[in-house]
Amino acid sequence: MIDFTNKTLLYISTKIENKLIQNNRISFAIENPDLELNNRSYKTWVNLAEIYFCKMLTPKVIDNKLVEITFKKLNRENSFHSTPITNQLEKYGTDSKFFDINKNEEPTFLNAYKRALESVKIQNRRYILDLGINKGDEFELIQQLIDKDTFDSMQLIGVDHAQTALDYAKKRFPKDNVKFYNHDINRLEELKLQKSDLIISIGTLQTPNINYKPFLMSLVQEYLTDNGAFILGFPNSRWIDNELIYGAKAPNYPYSEMSLLYNDVIFAKKYLQQKRFRVTITGREYIFLTATRIRI
Ligand SMILES: C[S@@+](CC[C@H](N)C(=O)[O-])C[C@H]1O[C@@H](n2cnc3c(N)ncnc32)[C@H](O)[C@@H]1O
């Protein structure tokens, strides 16, 4: 077995990279991360596995000093990013690979979204609009965070154009105060919605079919109450073989490149600051922009 004890990380990563060109997995021996003198924890190995698009399998103890680690390549074809699209509206519907993902079970997503909901004081919001609600996951966390009476006193509206996902969401929230509309977000005015005091949109406004900058400005001007807040989630990751892999995929780059992501986030930050919002940017695999009005 390959011995990675007493080797530099550069040596180890080069070896792994070369080995994975020909092989689907690689096993190697390391010093047991639980030993006090060892300064490489399992986090090093999990991070390394992710960088090389691998999953780390359960480590095997060789003896009290050594552990065997195996990296197995993720199946990069098993991803909604690489699934051919036949019906644009149902790209994220129940038959898509995206549908099996549950972001609320991903620690870095959960932590950032929960923090964003706390910072807008979700329990005090009454009219909540979610653009690109899909199967309703964003409402699920709100429901779990606050007490039932408060949730039932809110008006929650989700808009999406994937009918199968909306049908699923309706079954999850069979309540009069939670409504789902199958509608093109670009023609939001046709729904004649009242202004909301919280607008949430995660992984949706950067879709090529939405003209992000003017659309964002119109949301602030036409769809938000005077005390309204925003939670915007920008993916900085890809879903591959059921794993959330850090780093935005950009056209024309073979590796993760974040210029487009930063442009969009900073545009929203600057625009909202001009409009007298306090803006924070948090998160990791999903970047969260949270904006609340500054009281004069
Ligand atoms: C990447 S998914 C994100 C879904 C959900 N917010 C989440 O993070 O799990 C984008 C969602 O926006 C919807 N969508 C994209 N463009 C839309 C449009 N113009 N009008 C309505 N829905 C749209 C898609 O159907 C999909 O459900």
The ligand as a Gaussian input file, in Angstrom:
#p B3LYP/6-31G(d) Opt

LIG

0 1
 C      -31.505000      25.969000      -8.939000
 S      -33.214000      25.859000      -8.584000
 C      -33.243000      26.433000      -6.895000
 C      -34.472000      25.954000      -6.174000
 C      -34.526000      26.246000      -4.679000
 N      -34.561000      27.674000      -4.411000
 C      -33.345000      25.597000      -4.016000
 O      -32.358000      26.294000      -3.739000
 O      -33.421000      24.372000      -3.778000
 C      -33.926000      27.227000      -9.462000
 C      -35.448000      27.210000      -9.405000
 O      -35.940000      28.371000     -10.063000
 C      -36.949000      27.999000     -10.986000
 N      -36.924000      28.998000     -12.079000
 C      -35.870000      29.339000     -12.864000
 N      -36.221000      30.327000     -13.720000
 C      -37.515000      30.637000     -13.459000
 C      -38.439000      31.563000     -13.989000
 N      -38.109000      32.404000     -14.973000
 N      -39.676000      31.609000     -13.488000
 C      -40.046000      30.773000     -12.482000
 N      -39.222000      29.852000     -11.929000
 C      -37.965000      29.789000     -12.406000
 C      -36.599000      26.582000     -11.416000
 O      -37.710000      25.857000     -11.863000
 C      -36.034000      26.004000     -10.124000
 O      -37.021000      25.407000      -9.317000

